[in-house]
Amino acid sequence: IGLPFTELTEVDSTNIYAMNQVKTNLAVHGAAFLAQKQWAGKGQMGKAWAAESGQNILLSVVLDPKKLVFDGLALEPSVVSMLVAIGCFNFFVTYAGDETRIKWPNDIYWRDRKAAGILIENSFRGANWQWSIAGMGVNINQTKFGTEIINPVSLKQITGKTFLVPELAKELCHHVEAALQILQDKGPDALLALYNHVLYKKGEQVALEIEGQKITATICKVLSNGYLEIETEKGIKQSHALGAIQWLS
């Protein structure tokens, strides 16, 4: 993961750029694209991802699902999402310390502030899963953020240090590679256990909105299919897919 490593001055979105490279047979598994600036960055659920030019990691990595197997079996897309989240977590915790967590589905939080976001986009031909593009936006040196971003935080704000973004982006690739190695050696259950060990708000009550209804529930764990399991105040356990739950706190 991270070879070849291409640095771009400006693109609409690193995910769009990477996918176009794939479609024109100009990218292989592991290819990474880092942009100094993107003017149409994308986040989860169609949200925009804004960042100052050259101050943060704006990175997309090409993943070939045929290489994401364990014991001869192909993985589910939800496992790929966890894999990238664990890679990002292990990268960020190295610098930010043990108050780092993964907020379901794959944001990286430090305390109660968002440090990184991940967007996985998959390409299918019929039922054939051909490619995954893992887009990672990590706040590194930026210290002032627009009001459209809720509770952001950067490594510079946490540590007081200024970092070389391209070097950290290459480190991030190594951490994603290490997470892939865990998957290939020990399987998706090991990856899921690591993910749940650092799950944001695990065992705590939070405010959520589910299908238009606001509730208070306890975060239990993430299941192997990528669904979030919660327990309502009445003691009833439920599991929900991405898009069905909105965090209110």
ABEGO torsion letter per residue (X at the ends): XGOBBBBBABBABAAAAAAAAAAAGABBBGBBBBBABBAABBBBGGBBBBBBBGABBBBBBBBBAAABBBGGBBBBAAAAAAAAAAAAAAAAAAAAEAABBBBOAABBBBEABBABBBBBBBBBBEABBABBBBBBBBBAABABBBAABBGBBBAAAAAGBBBBAAAAAAAAAAAAAAAAAAAAAAEAAAAAAAAAAABBGBGBBBBBBBGGBBBBBBBABBBAAGBBBBBBAAGBBBBBBBGABBBAX
